[in-house]
Amino acid sequence: MPDGSSRAVETQTATGRPRVALFGGYGIGNFGNDASLEAILSFLRAERPDLELSSICSGPAFVEERYDLPAIPNAVRPKAKWASLADKVLLRQPSLWASWVHCLRVLGRYDAVIVAGTGVFDDFRDTPFGWPSRLLRWCLAARARGVKISFLSVGAGPIVNPLSRQLMKWAAQLAHSRSYRDADSRDFMVRLGLADEASDVLPDLAFLLPRFVEAPRAEAPLTIGVGVMNYGGWQPSEDAYKAYIDLHERLIRWIEARGWKVRAVIGQTPADLVAVRDLEQRLGRTLLAGEDAKMESFHDAMRAIAGTDLVVASRYHVQIAALKMRRPLISLGYAPKNDALLEQAGLTEFTHNVEAVDFDKLTQQIGAMVNERAHYAEIVDRRVTEMESNLRAALLKLDVS
């Protein structure tokens, strides 16, 4: 089976420069994953022009087009229907062995692999035979080929499935270095048995990106950004999805009943558009229109948030986009990472579990934040500015040799 881009092959030959692959679930429509790639890529291009960079990722065609970066797929799958059927009949053995050959052959081109950002060590909507086994395979292959592998500012936990937990623990143990995007992630891996108590904790890589340049806003009703996510529980559940839509319909109606405006923000396409359309059907009107209807990146999310006064959101990188824009933020979170992010931003009291929201408390907090939004915006500005500075200083010391 072909291993992807011939362009990637060409850039890895006879240059004498260190060859580094940026590895992750990039190019699949997740704004946060792509923001992590863009952030570290821009940083390394500016600070380490001696490196020969490319990517091993989930959506290589998108990555090559969007970021002008040679890219190779991180998975091998049969393309023809007959081949896919034969693979299933043979219990996925052909694709499994083809994947091993692919990993070993690809890694022969590299000196180092950086798993850059994203929630690498969790099993959100996944099984042990998806991302957990893929990650372990690449880590084993890197060790077999003598390639240095590092995890840089990654997220960890929860990992609900015991087998996924073991596979990811083994993958982490194979790395030459690990750093985490929050202390909760590091502590989670320590509880799994890794000796990571002294591992670095860095802000999320997306904080490296420049924020959207705001134009002066015309006088308008107070606007609340509402992050809409296709959320149905850690493992998909129709009941959890319905509860999420019910909550957001109620929230939007409550906001608008006060004469305020709602601006919807998403963090992944096309997944989050499903939830948006279901909400639109409930509300009897359009939530995403004009430029917002074409939202397809972290930068687009920041642009939309520039038209808001504060944000209520669930998806992690929509929350980061709000903080980048120095907006006060209320989290309807679904994982410890959401709570950790708001703690870093100085907004600890504004966290909710999206599956157990006290609606009266939520609306009281929105009212309080509306009344004191300049105060909370100043807190966010101070904390985020410090996070951005600390992240850049730490990455200047990054060893990729």
N, C-alpha and C positions, 0 to 999 in steps of 0.2 A: 504494500500500500504506500502511496506517496506520503511524505511527511510534511507537506505544506509548501511554503513559499520558496521558490528558487532564489528569490532576492535575498532571503536570509542566508542561504548557502554562500552566495557571492560575497556578502559582506564579512564572512568569517574566514577568509582565505588570505594568507600571506601578507597580512598587514603588520604583524609584529606587535600590535596593540593588545592590551588585555581585553578578552572577549567576555562580555557580561550579558546574561539573559535576565530580563524582568519577568517573573513568573506569577501568574494569577488568573483569576476568573474575569479577565478583561474582555470587552467587546461583546457582551451579551445583553446590553441594554440597561445594566445597573449603573446609575450615575455615579455612585460612590466608588465602585470598583474602578471605573474609568478615570475618576478624579485622582485616585491613588496613583494610577499609572502615569497620568499626565504630570502630576506633581513631581514624582521622583525622576521622571524622564527629563523634565525641564530643568530640574536642579542639577542632574548629572551632566546634561549637555552644557550647562553654563559653567559648572565648577570642575568637571572632569572630562574635558574634551579629548583626553588621551584614550578614553574607553571606546571600544567598539560595541555599541548597544543594539540589542534586538529583544524580541519578546517571545515567550512561550506561553500561550494564552488560550482562552476558550473561543474567542472570536477573531481569528487572525486577519480575515479580510477587512473587518471594520477597523482594527488597530492599524493596519498598514495604510488605509485610506485616510483615517482621521488624524493620525499622529506621524505620518511619514516615517514609520518604523518597521523594519523587517520583522515578520512575525511567523511563528510556527504553531500549529495546533497542539494543545496539550492532551488530546485524546484522539484515538483512531477508531473510527466506526465504519462499518460497511455502508456503502452508498446505494448500491443496487438493491432492489426489493428482494431478489432471490438470494443475494448474499446475506442480507439482514435476516431472512427467514432461516437460512442454513446456520447462521451464527446462533440463533435462538435454539434450534433443534440440537445443536452440539454444545448446549449449555454455556455459550459465550466463550468457549475455549479458543476458537480462531482469533477473535478480536483481542482476547487477553494476551495471547502470545505475540500477536502483531503489535500490541501496545508496548510490550517489553522491548521488542526489537526497535521500535520507533524511539523509545526513551534512550536506549543505549546508543543508538546511532546519532541522534540529535545532540546528546550531551558530549559527544566526542568533539564538537565544535567550540566548546566553551571552557573558560577558566573559572568562572564563577556564576552562580545563580542567586538572584535576590528575589525572595518572595516578598513583594512590596505591598504593605498595607492590606486592607480588606479583613473581613471576619474569617480568617483562614481556619481557625480551630473551633468550628461549631457545626452542627448538623441540622441547621434550619431547613426544613422541607427536603430532607435528603435521607438516603439510606447508606449503610456501610459500603455498598458497592458503587456508590457514586463518587463524590469528592473525596471522602476519607481514603478509599483505596487508591484513587488516582494520585493523591498527594503522597502517600507512602511509596508508591511505585517510583515516582520521580525522585524522591529522596534516596531510596535504595540505589537507583540507577546512578545518581550523582556520586554517591559514595563509591560505587563500583568503578566509575570512570575517573575517580580522583578529582572531582570538581567541587570546589568550595560552595556550600549552600548556606544562606543566611535568611532568617526571618526578620523583617524590618517593620517595626511599628504595626504589628498585627493584632487582631482581636482574637479572643478565646472565650469559649463557653457561651451558653451551655452546650454540652454534648450529651444528649439524652440516651442514645442507644449505646449499650455497653461495648459492643463490638466496634462501633465508630470511635468510641473513646479510646480503646486500645490501639486501633490503627493510627489515630492522630497522635497519641502519645509516642508511639514508635517513630513516626515521621519527625516529630519535634526533637527526639533524642538524637536523630541522625544529623541534625544541623550543626554547623560550626559555631553559630552565634544566633541569639534570639533577643529581640526587644519587642515590647508590647505597647499598645496605644493607650492603655490605662492600667492602673494598679489592680483592678478586679480581674483583668485578663491574666496578668502575671500570677496573681494569687490562685486563680483557677488551675493553671498549669502546675503550680507548686503542689496543689492538692492532688493532682494526678500522679505526683511522684518525681517531677523534674526539680533539679537543684537550681532553681531560677530566682531565688530570693534576692540576688544582687543584679539581676538582669535589668537593663535600662527600661524605663517607662518614658515614652515620647508621645507628644500629641499626634493625633491622626494626620497622615501625610497630606490630606486635602487642605490642611491649614497653610501649606506652602503656596497654594494658588492665590493669584491676585483676586481681590474682590471686585465685583461689578461696579463700574464707575456710575454713580447715581446722578441723574439730572434733577434739578429742582422740581419738587412736586407741587402741582397746582392744588389749590384749596379743594378738599374733597372730604366725604365722610370718612371717619376713622375706619381703617381697613385691617382686618385680621386675616393673616395667611393661615389656611387650614391644609395641612399635609394629608393627602389621601393616599392610602396604601392598600394594595390587594392583600389584606391580612386575614388569615383563616386559622390562626393558631400556629404553634411551633411545628406540629405536624398537621397538614390540612384537614379542616373540619368545616362542614357546611354551617353548623350551628355557630361556631366562632366567627365565621365570615358574616353571617346574618347579624350577629350581635354588634360587630364592628360597624356595619353599614347603618344599623339602627342608631347607634351612638352618634355617628357623624351626621346623620340626618337631623337628629334632635339638636345637636350642637349648632349646626348651620342655621336652623330655624330660630334658635334662641338668639344667636348673634344678630340676625337680620331683624328680629322683632324689636331690637333696641335701636334700630336706625343705622346700624353699622354695616359695613360692606364685607363680604367674604371674597378672598382670592385663593383659589385652589392651587396647590403645588404638588407635583409628583416627583418620585425619585427613581422610577424604573419604567421603561417601556418594553413591550406593550402591557406588561402585567398590571400596573397601577391604573391604566386606562379602563380596565374592566370594572374596577371599583368606582371610578369616576362616572362611567356610563350608568351603572346601577343607581348611584346617587342622583344623577340627573333625571332618571326616570321617576324616582321617588319625589323629587322636588318639582318636577314639571318644567324645568328650565336648564339652560346650558351652564356648566361650571367652568369649563375650559374653552375660551374663545380667543380669536385673533392670534397673536404671537404665542400665547400660553398653550394653545392647542397643538403647537409644534414643539413643545418642550421635550428635549431629548438629551440634555447634558446637565452637569452640575452648574455650569455657567448660566444656562437657561433658568434653572431653579433660583439662582441668586438674582437674576434679572427680575423674575416674578416677585421675589421677596422684597426687592427694592421698592415695590409699590405697596408695601404693607407697613403697619405700625408695630405689630407684634405677631408672633407665630405660635400656633398649636400644631404639633406634628408627632408622628410615630416613627417614620423611617429615619434611621440614624443619620444618613448623609443629607437629608432635608434639614434635619436639626443642625448639622454642621454648616450648611449653607446659610441658615438663619443667623447663626453665631458669626460667620464670616461677614455678614452684612450688619453686624452689631445690633441685631434685633432681640428684644426680650423674648424669651421662649418658654413655653409650657410643654412638657413631654407627656405624651400618652404612649409610654414605652412598652416593649414586649421582651426585653432582655436586660441583664445588668449593665450592658454597655450604655444604654440610654441614661440610666441613673448616674453612671460614672461621668458621662459627658456633662450633664448638668451640674454635677458637683465641681468639675473643673471650671465651669463657667460661672460659678458663684450663685447658682439658682437651684440649690438642692431641694428647697421646699416645694418647687414647682414640678414634681415628678408624680406620675400616676401609672399604675398598671393598667394597660389598655383593656384587659379582660375583667377588671374589677374597679371601674371608675365610679367614684362618688360624684354624681353629676352636680349636686348642690355645691360641693367643695370646689369642683372645677370652675363653675361659673362665678363663684365668689372670687377665686384667684384671678380669673380673666378680668373681672371688674377692678380688682386691686391693681393689677398690672396696667390696665388702661389708665387709671388715675395717676400712677407713679411711673409711667413708662420711661420718662427721662432718667429717673434714678436707676432703674434696672438696665437701661441701655448703657449708662455709664459704667456699671459693674461689668457688663458683658465686654465692653470696649477694653477696659483695663485688663481683664483676665485673658481675653483672646489675643490681645497685643503681646502679652507676656508669653503665651503659648507659642505664638508664631516665632518670636525671637528665640525661645528655648529650642524649638524644633530645628531651626536653621543652624544654630550653633552646634547642636549635636550631630547633624548630618555633615557638617564640615569636617568632622573627625571620623567619618565613615571609612572603614577599611574594606575595599572590595578586591584587594590583590589576592 
